[in-house]
């Protein structure tokens, strides 16, 4: 599936395009792909940020169609730069 969209600082999984196949889990270098119920409490805000990222974008049907996007959810955009 092509449901992982690239923002400026984070990758976002489109909730309507993901079919829960699990193919992305072993490819994630930081083991950040989890089922909602398994997300630690300290990262729960990112569930809403991930979903809200697609409010304006809608459902393009494929991350390959959009390519990298020059935007992030405000929660991610407000994080300090990584060194």
C-alpha positions as CSV (number, residue, x, y, z in Angstrom):
1,X,0.0,0.0,0.0
2,X,1.1,3.5,-0.6
3,X,-0.5,5.2,2.4
4,X,2.5,6.8,4.1
5,X,2.8,10.5,3.2
6,X,6.0,12.5,3.8
7,X,5.7,15.8,5.6
8,X,8.6,18.1,6.2
9,X,9.6,16.5,9.5
10,X,7.3,13.4,9.9
11,X,5.8,10.6,8.0
12,X,2.0,10.3,8.2
13,X,-0.1,7.2,7.7
14,X,-3.4,8.0,6.0
15,X,-6.1,6.4,8.2
16,X,-8.5,5.8,5.4
17,X,-6.0,4.4,2.9
18,X,-4.2,2.0,5.4
19,X,-5.4,-1.6,5.2
20,X,-3.5,-2.7,8.3
21,X,-1.4,-5.2,6.3
22,X,1.7,-4.5,8.6
23,X,4.1,-4.3,5.7
24,X,5.4,-0.9,7.0
25,X,6.2,-2.1,10.5
26,X,9.5,-3.8,9.8
27,X,10.6,-0.9,7.5
28,X,10.1,1.8,10.2
29,X,13.6,2.7,11.5
30,X,12.2,4.0,14.9
31,X,9.5,1.3,15.4
32,X,6.8,4.1,15.5
33,X,4.1,2.2,13.6
34,X,1.6,0.8,16.2
35,X,-2.1,0.0,16.4
36,X,-3.9,2.9,18.2
37,X,-4.4,0.9,21.4
38,X,-0.7,0.2,21.6
39,X,0.5,3.8,21.4
40,X,2.1,4.9,24.7
41,X,0.3,7.7,26.5
42,X,3.2,10.1,26.0
43,X,2.6,9.9,22.2
44,X,-1.2,9.9,22.1
45,X,-1.3,13.5,20.8
46,X,0.4,12.2,17.6
47,X,-2.7,10.0,16.8
48,X,-4.8,13.2,16.4
49,X,-2.0,15.0,14.6
50,X,-1.6,12.2,12.1
51,X,-5.3,12.2,11.4
52,X,-5.6,16.0,11.3
53,X,-2.8,16.2,8.8
54,X,-5.2,14.9,6.2
55,X,-8.0,17.3,6.9
56,X,-7.0,19.7,4.1
57,X,-5.2,17.1,1.9
58,X,-8.2,14.7,1.8
59,X,-7.6,11.2,0.4
60,X,-5.4,11.5,-2.8
61,X,-5.3,7.7,-3.0
62,X,-1.5,7.4,-3.1
63,X,1.5,9.1,-1.5
64,X,3.3,8.6,-4.8
65,X,0.8,11.0,-6.4
66,X,1.6,13.8,-3.9
67,X,5.3,13.2,-3.3
68,X,6.9,15.0,-0.3
69,X,4.7,17.7,1.1
70,X,6.1,21.0,2.4
71,X,4.0,21.0,5.5
72,X,3.5,19.3,8.9
73,X,0.8,19.3,11.5
74,X,1.3,22.2,13.9
75,X,2.3,19.8,16.8
76,X,5.2,18.5,14.7
77,X,6.1,21.9,13.2
78,X,6.5,23.3,16.7
79,X,9.0,20.7,17.9
80,X,12.6,22.0,18.3
81,X,15.0,21.0,15.4
82,X,16.7,17.7,15.8
83,X,20.5,17.8,15.9
